[in-house]
Amino acid sequence: MRKLTIDTLKTMYKNGKLTPLVLMEHIIKQAEQEKESNIWIVPPALSHIKPYLDNLEHKNPDEYPLWGIPFAIKDNIDLAEVTTTAACPAYAYLPEKSAEIVSRLVEAGAIPIGKTNLDQFATGLVGTRSPFGETHNSLKPELISGGSSSGSAVAVARGQAVFSLGTDTAGSGRIPAALNDLVGYKSTIGDWPTRGVVPACATLDCVTVFANTLEDAYLIDAVARGKRKSGVGTEIYETIASMKPQKILLPKEQLYFYGDYKDSYRMAWEAAVRRLELCGIPIEYVDSSIFNKTSSILYDGPWVAERWSDLGEFVESHPGEIFPVTEQILRSSLVKGYDAASVFKALHELREYKEQADSLLKDAVLVMPTCGGTWTREQVAASPVSTNSAMGHYTNHCNLLDLCAVALPSDYAEEQLPFGITLFSMRGQESILKGASTEFLKTESIELAVCGLHMRGFPLEKQLLNCGASFVRSDRTAPCYRLIRLNSIPAKPGLIRSEQGSSIAVEVWRIPVGRLGEFIRLVPAPLGIGKIKLEGEIEITGFICEPYAEQNGEDITRYGGWAAAETDRLRNDTSATG
């Protein structure tokens, strides 16, 4: 699986290492190889991609920000002359022209490559409600991919697209991002055009983007918003400015986690909070119940009747053609009997909630888990409604309150189990949403194994601390290393891989990725940074030593670690001078 970014592709194109045609041929082949993951409804094919490739020949790559960049389209968004199904074969139609958002991206040089799977009529957050098959999670196929923009997220996560379009009414552009280790961006309602999009709740619907980096998401955002006048008679794409908010808001009440991984998700949230504390932005814990109250009126209120107003006639005239759980949800407004009075009552209630939220979020960004857990596809099949409802616990409020949001990857909850957070802000505060997101991503860190003078209590510990590193745990290498006391001043150890080795004591620290380069510059030869194998066969980044250094060094492997070797050396030095 190779994750692609816009900047990487642009560089490869410019250096002649890749062409758009070669890339498309690779994507087509990979999509065929991974077709059992049910990512596509209309898979990538050269027949519908070639006209866009041909069009690139008349465009200067330097003048088009998305020149040659392949993107996927959720199949409730129109692409000219390619069938739109909304994951319902009986609903299929052939649009003459593309949705406005697609046209803007193509105008900027991007290449639409296919239509992706989704929860039927964008009704669901799980990615399993489609007659075209359940979309598999990109990392753990037995888990859900998230929905409704399931195929769009997995296409990017699997390297079959650089970015993709989804839609978001209750979280469909954010849940799949969290479950597939992606960035998911959602503007406020109306900032991106929705003409040419099959409605779910037309007053709440937003088109969204999935990408591997925040920079890519905001470049797409600039194109999606349309060109701006530069003041000198030309048009440009204007990227949102970035600035820090006055404060970050976190829920003060105990959060809701669910499913088999709920404990791991809780710990991942606590780790995310620690990263937020490193952002240099004041944190305030607030009563977030207003957002839960807002969420409750989305599906337990008359907005579900809006879905029926758009699709009810089709459902009634096509018995047996609708996915069963989807039809159950669409018909729920009839069962509950919402009338005009209930609509206005809910609108008045929502207005009160929005006033409270606006007051709370002024100059601030709210942070919550994107989701509080996940499920296997089997678990969702056994309980399709309750599992889906749980997935929307932290997302349903967003569009009702007209907020913008960015879903960001955080530290993994477990191996191959991503965890994500979502940052929310109010309309007109997009710049502080971007600023807070940028600061959070700067705190991304990796584990680093150290075996000598950088350990706690030794002289070079301060180098790690000055780079923002923090101690995680004591550990040991796999039994395949020798430890050498180097002939240097001061004496320091070198860890060398060897078949005749032993297990060596190390410390594992966590260091911000953005500070790693600064730390590496402090490391003198023959030492370097590479991969260290720990007990349990886990590999992490750590100190290694070039083998030539052992020629003038002392083998101290027998001590099992630097601390024990130094203790013995000091004892002997004391005896010799006594």
C-alpha positions as CSV (number, residue, x, y, z in Angstrom):
1,M,0.0,0.0,0.0
2,R,1.5,3.3,-1.1
3,K,0.1,6.6,0.1
4,L,0.3,9.3,-2.5
5,T,0.5,13.1,-2.1
6,I,0.0,15.9,-4.6
7,D,3.5,17.3,-4.0
8,T,5.2,13.9,-4.5
9,L,3.4,13.4,-7.8
10,K,4.2,16.9,-9.0
11,T,7.9,16.3,-8.3
12,M,7.9,12.9,-10.0
13,Y,6.2,14.4,-13.1
14,K,8.6,17.3,-13.2
15,N,11.7,15.1,-12.9
16,G,10.4,12.7,-15.6
17,K,10.2,9.7,-13.2
18,L,6.5,9.2,-13.9
19,T,3.8,10.2,-16.3
20,P,0.1,10.5,-15.7
21,L,-0.6,7.7,-18.2
22,V,1.8,5.3,-16.4
23,L,0.3,6.2,-13.0
24,M,-3.3,5.6,-14.3
25,E,-2.3,2.2,-15.7
26,H,-0.8,1.2,-12.3
27,I,-4.0,2.4,-10.5
28,I,-6.2,0.4,-12.9
29,K,-4.2,-2.7,-12.3
30,Q,-4.2,-2.2,-8.5
31,A,-8.0,-1.6,-8.5
32,E,-8.5,-4.9,-10.3
33,Q,-6.2,-6.7,-7.9
34,E,-8.1,-5.4,-4.9
35,K,-11.6,-5.6,-6.3
36,E,-12.7,-7.9,-3.4
37,S,-12.5,-4.9,-1.1
38,N,-15.6,-3.4,-2.9
39,I,-14.0,0.1,-3.2
40,W,-15.5,0.9,-6.6
41,I,-18.9,1.0,-8.3
42,V,-17.4,2.3,-11.6
43,P,-13.8,1.2,-11.3
44,P,-10.9,3.1,-13.0
45,A,-10.7,2.3,-16.7
46,L,-8.7,3.9,-19.4
47,S,-11.8,4.3,-21.6
48,H,-13.2,7.1,-19.4
49,I,-9.9,8.4,-18.1
50,K,-8.2,8.9,-21.5
51,P,-10.1,12.1,-22.5
52,Y,-8.9,13.8,-19.3
53,L,-5.4,12.6,-20.0
54,D,-5.6,14.0,-23.5
55,N,-6.8,17.3,-22.2
56,L,-3.6,17.6,-20.1
57,E,-1.5,17.9,-23.2
58,H,-2.8,21.4,-23.8
59,K,-2.2,22.6,-20.2
60,N,1.0,23.9,-18.7
61,P,1.6,21.9,-15.5
62,D,2.9,25.0,-13.8
63,E,-0.4,26.9,-14.3
64,Y,-2.7,24.1,-13.1
65,P,-2.4,23.3,-9.3
66,L,-3.8,19.7,-9.8
67,W,-2.3,18.8,-13.1
68,G,-2.3,15.0,-13.5
69,I,-3.6,14.3,-10.0
70,P,-6.0,11.4,-10.0
71,F,-9.1,11.6,-7.7
72,A,-12.0,9.3,-6.9
73,I,-15.6,10.4,-6.8
74,K,-18.3,9.1,-4.4
75,D,-21.1,7.7,-6.6
76,N,-23.7,10.2,-5.4
77,I,-21.8,13.0,-7.2
78,D,-22.2,13.3,-11.0
79,L,-19.3,12.7,-13.5
80,A,-20.3,13.5,-17.0
81,E,-21.2,10.5,-19.1
82,V,-20.5,8.1,-16.3
83,T,-23.5,6.4,-14.5
84,T,-24.5,7.8,-11.1
85,T,-26.2,5.1,-8.9
86,A,-26.0,6.4,-5.3
87,A,-25.5,2.6,-4.6
88,C,-28.9,1.8,-5.9
89,P,-28.9,0.1,-9.4
90,A,-32.6,0.9,-9.9
91,Y,-31.9,4.6,-9.3
92,A,-29.1,4.8,-11.9
93,Y,-29.0,7.6,-14.5
94,L,-26.4,9.0,-16.9
95,P,-25.6,12.7,-16.3
96,E,-24.8,14.9,-19.2
97,K,-22.5,17.1,-17.2
98,S,-20.4,16.8,-14.1
99,A,-21.3,18.2,-10.7
100,E,-19.9,21.7,-10.3
101,I,-17.3,20.6,-7.8
102,V,-16.0,18.0,-10.2
103,S,-15.8,20.5,-13.0
104,R,-13.8,22.9,-10.8
105,L,-11.3,20.2,-10.0
106,V,-11.0,19.1,-13.6
107,E,-10.5,22.7,-14.7
108,A,-7.5,22.8,-12.2
109,G,-6.0,19.8,-14.0
110,A,-7.2,16.9,-11.8
111,I,-8.2,13.5,-13.4
112,P,-11.4,11.8,-12.3
113,I,-10.7,8.1,-12.3
114,G,-13.9,6.3,-11.2
115,K,-17.0,6.3,-8.9
116,T,-16.7,4.8,-5.4
117,N,-19.0,2.7,-3.3
118,L,-21.1,4.1,-0.5
119,D,-23.8,3.4,2.0
120,Q,-26.9,3.5,-0.2
121,F,-28.2,7.1,-0.7
122,A,-25.5,8.2,1.7
123,T,-27.6,6.9,4.6
124,G,-25.2,5.3,7.1
125,L,-21.8,5.7,8.8
126,V,-20.6,2.1,8.5
127,G,-19.8,1.3,4.8
128,T,-21.8,-1.9,4.7
129,R,-25.1,-0.8,3.4
130,S,-24.5,-1.3,-0.3
131,P,-25.8,-3.8,-2.8
132,F,-22.3,-3.5,-4.4
133,G,-20.8,-5.1,-1.4
134,E,-19.4,-4.1,2.0
135,T,-16.3,-1.9,1.6
136,H,-13.4,-3.4,3.6
137,N,-11.3,-1.4,6.0
138,S,-8.0,-0.5,4.3
139,L,-5.9,-1.9,7.2
140,K,-8.1,-4.6,8.9
141,P,-10.5,-6.0,6.3
142,E,-12.7,-7.6,8.9
143,L,-13.5,-4.1,10.3
144,I,-15.9,-1.6,8.8
145,S,-14.5,1.1,6.6
146,G,-16.8,3.8,7.8
147,G,-19.5,5.5,5.7
148,S,-21.2,6.6,3.9
149,S,-18.2,7.7,1.9
150,S,-16.6,4.3,2.3
151,G,-15.1,3.7,-1.1
152,S,-13.7,7.2,-1.4
153,A,-11.7,6.9,1.8
154,V,-10.4,3.4,1.1
155,A,-9.4,4.4,-2.4
156,V,-7.0,7.0,-1.0
157,A,-5.8,4.9,1.9
158,R,-5.0,2.0,-0.5
159,G,-3.1,4.4,-2.9
160,Q,-5.7,4.1,-5.7
161,A,-6.3,7.8,-5.7
162,V,-4.4,10.9,-4.4
163,F,-7.5,12.4,-3.0
164,S,-11.2,11.7,-3.2
165,L,-14.6,13.4,-2.9
166,G,-17.1,12.3,-0.3
167,T,-20.2,13.9,1.1
168,D,-21.1,14.7,4.7
169,T,-24.5,15.1,6.3
170,A,-23.9,13.5,9.7
171,G,-20.2,12.5,9.6
172,S,-19.8,10.7,6.3
173,G,-16.7,12.8,5.4
174,R,-15.0,12.3,8.8
175,I,-15.8,8.8,10.2
176,P,-14.1,7.0,7.2
177,A,-11.1,9.3,7.6
178,A,-10.5,8.2,11.2
179,L,-11.0,4.5,10.4
180,N,-8.5,4.6,7.5
181,D,-5.8,6.9,8.8
182,L,-6.6,9.9,6.6
183,V,-7.4,13.6,6.8
184,G,-11.0,14.4,6.2
185,Y,-12.0,18.1,5.6
186,K,-15.6,19.5,5.7
187,S,-16.3,23.2,5.0
188,T,-19.3,25.0,6.3
189,I,-22.6,24.5,4.4
190,G,-22.5,26.1,1.0
191,D,-18.8,26.9,0.8
192,W,-18.4,24.1,-1.7
193,P,-21.0,23.7,-4.4
194,T,-23.5,20.8,-4.2
195,R,-25.1,21.1,-7.6
196,G,-25.0,17.7,-9.2
197,V,-25.0,15.8,-5.9
198,V,-27.8,13.4,-5.0
199,P,-29.3,14.9,-1.9
200,A,-29.4,13.1,1.5
201,C,-30.6,16.1,3.5
202,A,-30.3,18.9,1.1
203,T,-30.2,21.6,3.7
204,L,-27.3,19.9,5.5
205,D,-25.3,18.2,2.8
206,C,-21.7,19.1,2.1
207,V,-19.1,17.7,-0.3
208,T,-15.9,16.7,1.4
209,V,-12.3,15.6,0.6
210,F,-10.2,12.7,1.9
211,A,-6.4,13.1,1.6
212,N,-3.2,11.9,3.1
213,T,-2.0,15.3,4.2
214,L,-3.5,18.5,5.6
215,E,-1.7,20.5,2.9
216,D,-3.5,18.5,0.2
217,A,-6.9,18.9,1.8
218,Y,-6.5,22.7,1.9
219,L,-5.3,22.9,-1.7
220,I,-8.4,21.0,-2.8
221,D,-10.4,23.4,-0.6
222,A,-8.9,26.4,-2.5
223,V,-9.9,24.9,-5.8
224,A,-13.4,23.8,-4.6
225,R,-14.2,27.3,-3.4
226,G,-13.5,28.6,-6.8
227,K,-11.1,31.2,-8.3
228,R,-10.7,34.7,-6.7
229,K,-9.8,37.9,-8.4
230,S,-6.1,38.8,-7.6
231,G,-6.6,42.5,-8.0
232,V,-4.5,42.7,-11.2
233,G,-7.1,41.3,-13.6
234,T,-6.2,37.7,-13.1
235,E,-7.8,34.9,-11.2
236,I,-6.1,32.8,-8.6
237,Y,-6.9,30.0,-6.1
238,E,-6.8,31.5,-2.7
239,T,-5.8,29.2,0.2
240,I,-7.3,29.8,3.6
241,A,-4.9,31.6,6.0
242,S,-3.7,29.8,9.1
243,M,-3.7,31.3,12.6
244,K,-3.8,29.9,16.1
245,P,-7.1,30.0,18.0
246,Q,-7.3,31.7,21.4
247,K,-8.1,28.4,23.0
248,I,-8.8,24.7,22.4
249,L,-12.0,23.4,24.0
250,L,-12.1,19.8,25.3
251,P,-15.1,18.0,26.8
252,K,-15.0,18.0,30.6
253,E,-17.4,15.0,31.0
254,Q,-16.4,11.4,30.7
255,L,-16.5,10.4,27.1
256,Y,-18.3,7.6,25.5
257,F,-16.3,4.7,24.0
258,Y,-17.7,1.5,22.6
259,G,-17.0,-1.8,20.9
260,D,-14.3,-4.4,21.4
261,Y,-11.6,-1.7,21.1
262,K,-13.1,0.8,23.5
263,D,-10.2,0.6,26.0
264,S,-7.6,1.1,23.3
265,Y,-9.6,4.1,21.9
266,R,-9.8,5.6,25.3
267,M,-6.1,5.4,25.8
268,A,-5.6,6.8,22.2
269,W,-7.8,9.8,23.1
270,E,-5.7,10.4,26.3
271,A,-2.6,10.4,24.1
272,A,-4.2,12.8,21.7
273,V,-5.0,15.2,24.7
274,R,-1.3,15.0,25.7
275,R,-0.4,16.1,22.2
276,L,-2.9,18.9,22.3
277,E,-1.2,20.1,25.4
278,L,2.0,20.5,23.4
279,C,0.4,22.8,20.9
280,G,1.1,26.0,22.8
281,I,-2.6,26.9,22.8
282,P,-4.5,27.4,26.1
283,I,-6.9,24.5,26.8
284,E,-10.3,24.9,28.5
285,Y,-12.5,22.0,29.6
286,V,-16.1,22.8,28.9
287,D,-19.6,21.2,29.2
288,S,-20.1,19.7,25.7
289,S,-23.6,18.4,26.3
290,I,-25.0,21.0,23.9
291,F,-23.4,19.1,21.1
292,N,-25.0,15.8,22.2
293,K,-28.4,17.5,22.4
294,T,-28.0,18.8,18.9
295,S,-27.0,15.4,17.7
296,S,-30.1,13.8,19.1
297,I,-32.4,15.9,17.0
298,L,-30.8,14.8,13.7
299,Y,-32.3,11.3,13.4
300,D,-34.7,11.6,16.3
301,G,-36.2,14.8,14.8
302,P,-37.9,15.8,11.5
303,W,-34.7,16.1,9.4
304,V,-35.1,12.4,8.5
305,A,-38.3,13.6,6.8
306,E,-36.2,15.7,4.5
307,R,-34.6,12.5,3.2
308,W,-38.0,11.1,2.5
309,S,-39.1,14.3,0.7
310,D,-36.3,13.7,-1.8
311,L,-36.4,10.0,-2.1
312,G,-39.8,8.9,-0.9
313,E,-41.5,8.8,-4.3
314,F,-38.7,6.6,-5.7
315,V,-38.8,4.2,-2.7
316,E,-42.6,3.8,-3.1
317,S,-42.4,3.1,-6.8
318,H,-39.5,0.6,-6.6
319,P,-40.5,-2.0,-4.0
320,G,-37.7,-4.4,-3.2
321,E,-35.1,-2.3,-4.8
322,I,-33.8,-0.5,-1.7
323,F,-31.3,-1.9,0.7
324,P,-33.5,-3.1,3.7
325,V,-31.9,-1.1,6.5
326,T,-31.8,2.0,4.3
327,E,-35.5,1.8,3.5
328,Q,-36.2,1.3,7.2
329,I,-34.4,4.6,8.0
330,L,-36.0,6.5,5.1
331,R,-39.5,5.3,6.1
332,S,-38.9,6.2,9.8
333,S,-40.3,9.7,9.3
334,L,-43.6,8.2,8.2
335,V,-43.7,6.0,11.3
336,K,-43.0,8.9,13.6
337,G,-45.5,11.1,11.8
338,Y,-43.6,14.4,11.7
339,D,-45.8,17.3,10.7
340,A,-45.1,21.0,10.0
341,A,-45.4,21.9,13.7
342,S,-42.7,19.4,14.6
343,V,-40.4,20.9,12.0
344,F,-40.8,24.4,13.4
345,K,-40.4,23.1,17.0
346,A,-37.1,21.5,16.1
347,L,-35.9,24.6,14.2
348,H,-36.6,26.7,17.3
349,E,-34.8,24.2,19.5
350,L,-31.8,24.2,17.0
351,R,-31.6,28.0,17.0
352,E,-31.2,28.0,20.7
353,Y,-28.5,25.3,20.5
354,K,-26.7,27.2,17.8
355,E,-26.6,30.4,19.8
356,Q,-25.0,28.5,22.7
357,A,-22.5,26.8,20.4
358,D,-21.6,30.1,18.7
359,S,-20.9,31.7,22.1
360,L,-18.8,28.8,23.2
361,L,-16.8,28.5,20.0
362,K,-16.0,32.2,19.5
363,D,-12.2,32.4,18.7
364,A,-12.0,28.7,19.8
365,V,-11.7,25.2,18.4
366,L,-13.5,22.2,19.9
367,V,-11.7,18.9,19.8
368,M,-13.4,15.5,20.1
369,P,-12.7,11.9,19.1
370,T,-13.9,11.4,15.6
371,C,-15.5,8.2,16.7
372,G,-15.4,6.4,20.0
373,G,-14.8,2.9,18.7
374,T,-15.3,0.6,15.7
375,W,-17.0,-2.6,14.8
376,T,-16.4,-5.7,12.7
377,R,-18.5,-6.0,9.6
378,E,-20.0,-9.1,11.2
379,Q,-21.1,-7.1,14.3
380,V,-22.7,-4.4,12.1
381,A,-24.6,-7.1,10.2
382,A,-25.9,-8.5,13.5
383,S,-27.0,-5.1,14.8
384,P,-27.1,-2.6,11.9
385,V,-29.0,0.3,13.6
386,S,-27.3,0.5,17.0
387,T,-23.8,0.1,15.7
388,N,-24.4,2.8,13.1
389,S,-25.9,5.2,15.7
390,A,-22.8,4.8,18.0
391,M,-20.5,5.8,15.1
392,G,-22.2,9.2,14.9
393,H,-22.0,10.1,18.5
394,Y,-19.3,12.7,18.0
395,T,-20.3,13.8,14.5
396,N,-24.0,14.3,14.1
397,H,-24.1,17.8,15.5
398,C,-21.7,19.4,13.0
399,N,-23.8,20.3,10.1
400,L,-26.9,21.2,12.1
401,L,-24.7,23.8,13.9
402,D,-23.1,24.9,10.5
403,L,-19.6,24.1,11.7
404,C,-16.5,23.5,9.7
405,A,-14.4,20.5,10.7
406,V,-11.1,18.6,10.1
407,A,-10.7,15.0,11.0
408,L,-7.0,14.3,11.7
409,P,-5.1,11.1,12.3
410,S,-3.7,10.7,15.8
411,D,-1.6,7.9,17.4
412,Y,-2.8,4.4,16.6
413,A,-5.0,2.8,19.2
414,E,-3.5,-0.6,18.4
415,E,-1.4,-2.1,15.6
416,Q,-3.2,-1.5,12.3
417,L,-6.0,0.3,14.2
418,P,-6.0,4.0,13.5
419,F,-7.5,6.6,15.9
420,G,-8.5,10.1,14.9
421,I,-9.7,13.3,16.4
422,T,-11.9,16.0,14.8
423,L,-11.5,19.8,15.3
424,F,-14.6,21.9,14.9
425,S,-15.1,25.6,14.6
426,M,-17.8,28.0,13.5
427,R,-18.5,29.6,10.2
428,G,-16.0,32.4,9.5
429,Q,-13.3,30.9,11.7
430,E,-11.8,28.6,9.1
431,S,-8.3,30.1,9.6
432,I,-8.1,29.1,13.3
433,L,-9.4,25.6,12.4
434,K,-6.5,25.3,10.0
435,G,-4.1,26.8,12.5
436,A,-5.0,24.4,15.3
437,S,-4.9,21.5,12.9
438,T,-1.4,22.5,11.8
439,E,-0.1,22.8,15.4
440,F,-1.5,19.4,16.3
441,L,0.2,17.7,13.4
442,K,3.5,19.2,14.5
443,T,3.3,17.2,17.6
444,E,3.3,13.9,15.7
445,S,6.0,11.8,17.3
446,I,7.8,8.4,16.9
447,E,9.4,6.0,19.4
448,L,13.2,6.1,19.5
449,A,15.3,3.5,21.3
450,V,18.5,4.8,23.0
451,C,21.1,2.7,24.7
452,G,23.8,4.9,26.3
453,L,24.5,8.6,27.1
454,H,21.0,9.7,26.1
455,M,19.4,7.5,28.8
456,R,17.9,9.0,31.9
457,G,20.5,10.3,34.3
458,F,23.3,10.3,31.7
459,P,24.9,13.5,30.3
460,L,23.2,13.6,26.9
461,E,19.6,13.1,28.2
462,K,19.2,16.9,27.9
463,Q,19.6,16.7,24.1
464,L,16.4,14.6,24.0
465,L,14.6,16.8,26.4
466,N,15.6,19.9,24.5
467,C,14.0,18.4,21.4
468,G,10.7,17.8,23.2
469,A,11.2,14.1,23.7
470,S,9.6,12.2,26.6
471,F,10.5,8.9,28.3
472,V,8.1,6.1,27.5
473,R,9.5,2.8,29.0
474,S,12.5,0.6,29.6
475,D,12.9,-2.3,27.1
476,R,15.4,-4.7,25.7
477,T,16.6,-5.6,22.2
478,A,16.1,-8.9,20.6
479,P,19.1,-11.2,21.3
480,C,21.0,-10.3,18.2
481,Y,23.2,-7.3,19.2
482,R,26.6,-6.7,20.6
483,L,27.4,-3.6,22.7
484,I,30.8,-1.8,22.1
485,R,32.4,0.9,24.3
486,L,33.7,3.2,21.6
487,N,37.1,4.8,21.7
488,S,35.8,8.3,22.1
489,I,35.7,11.2,24.6
490,P,33.5,10.8,26.4
491,A,33.2,7.1,26.1
492,K,29.9,6.1,24.5
493,P,28.3,2.8,23.4
494,G,27.7,1.5,19.9
495,L,25.0,-1.1,19.2
496,I,25.9,-3.5,16.4
497,R,23.7,-6.2,14.9
498,S,25.3,-9.6,15.2
499,E,24.2,-13.2,14.9
500,Q,26.3,-14.0,18.0
501,G,24.7,-11.2,20.0
502,S,22.7,-10.8,23.2
503,S,19.7,-8.9,24.4
504,I,20.7,-5.3,25.4
505,A,18.9,-2.9,27.7
506,V,17.5,0.2,26.0
507,E,15.1,3.0,26.8
508,V,12.3,4.0,24.5
509,W,11.6,7.7,24.2
510,R,9.0,9.5,22.1
511,I,10.3,12.4,20.0
512,P,8.3,14.8,17.8
513,V,8.8,14.0,14.1
514,G,9.4,17.7,13.5
515,R,12.3,17.7,15.9
516,L,13.9,14.4,14.8
517,G,16.1,16.1,12.1
518,E,17.4,18.5,14.7
519,F,18.3,15.6,17.0
520,I,19.9,13.5,14.3
521,R,22.3,16.4,13.5
522,L,23.7,16.0,17.0
523,V,24.6,12.3,16.5
524,P,28.3,11.9,15.6
525,A,29.8,9.1,13.5
526,P,30.1,6.1,13.7
527,L,26.7,6.3,15.4
528,G,23.5,6.8,13.4
529,I,19.8,6.3,13.4
530,G,18.2,3.1,12.0
531,K,15.9,0.3,12.9
532,I,16.3,-1.6,16.1
533,K,14.6,-5.0,16.8
534,L,13.2,-5.3,20.2
535,E,12.1,-8.4,22.2
536,G,8.9,-9.6,20.6
537,E,10.3,-9.0,17.1
538,I,9.0,-5.4,17.1
539,E,11.1,-2.9,15.1
540,I,11.4,0.7,16.0
541,T,13.7,3.6,15.2
542,G,16.9,3.7,17.3
543,F,20.6,4.2,17.7
544,I,22.8,1.9,15.6
545,C,26.6,1.8,15.1
546,E,28.7,1.1,12.0
547,P,30.6,-2.2,12.4
548,Y,34.0,-0.7,11.7
549,A,33.9,1.0,15.1
550,E,34.4,-2.3,17.0
551,Q,38.1,-2.4,15.8
552,N,39.2,0.1,18.3
553,G,36.4,-0.4,20.9
554,E,35.8,-2.7,23.8
555,D,33.1,-5.4,23.7
556,I,30.9,-4.9,26.7
557,T,28.0,-7.1,25.5
558,R,28.4,-9.3,28.6
559,Y,27.0,-6.5,30.8
560,G,23.7,-6.5,29.0
561,G,23.5,-2.7,28.9
562,W,25.3,0.5,29.2
563,A,24.2,1.3,32.8
564,A,25.6,-2.0,34.1
565,A,28.8,-1.6,32.2
566,E,29.4,1.9,33.5
567,T,28.6,0.9,37.1
568,D,31.3,-1.8,36.9
569,R,33.8,0.6,35.3
570,L,33.3,3.2,38.0
571,R,33.6,0.6,40.7
572,N,36.9,-0.6,39.2
573,D,38.2,3.0,38.8
574,T,37.4,3.6,42.4
575,S,39.2,0.5,43.5
576,A,42.3,1.3,41.4
577,T,42.6,4.8,42.9
578,G,41.8,3.7,46.5
